[in-house]
Amino acid sequence: MEKQSWVLCPTCNSKTRIKVREDTELLRFPLFCPKCRHENLINLKHGIITVIKEPDAKTQTQ
């Protein structure tokens, strides 16, 4: 049986509703935290979470 663990929120460090196994890889995954109500784009590989920071969309002017 493979080890499973909860994905922790990178903002408040509480458990989210997502459970992953050791061999799970996530790319550009939108992780929502029900406690702090933040949504972060994350990459997860080998149990290590990296947060992706993207620039805000700019409005186009004519």
N, C-alpha and C positions, 0 to 999 in steps of 0.2 A: 504494500500500500504506500502510495506516495504522500509526502507531507503537503498539507494544504494550510494556507494562512490567509488572514484578512488583509486587504489592501488598506493601509493607513492614509488618512488625508495629509497631504504635505503642508497644509495651512495650519490646522488645529491639532494634528496628530491623533485623531480619534478614528475608530473603525468605521469603514464605509460598508455598503451592502455587497461589495464585490469580494469573492473568495477566489484565490488562484493557487495553482499547483507549482511545484518547483520548476517545471519545464515550460511554464507559460511565458510567452513574449507578447507584449502589447506595444503597438506603435501608434502614436498620436491618438490615444484613447481619452475620451472626455469623461473624467472622473468627477462625479458629483458627491459632495459630502452633505448628508442630511442634517448634521449638527450645526455647522457654520454656514451652510448654504452657498458655498463657493464651488465653482466648477473650474477644474484645471485640466489642461491637456498634459498627459504624461506618457512617458515611455517606460516600460518595465522589462528588464532582461536580467535573468539569474537572480531575481528577488530584489534588485536594486531599482528604485524609482528615480527617474530624472524628470523634472518639470520643464515643459517647453513654454517659453515666453515668446509670444508673438506680438508684433506691433499692432496697435489699434488701427482699424480701418479709417482711412481719411476720406472725407467727402470730396466729391469732385466739383469744381467750380468752373463755370464757363465764361 
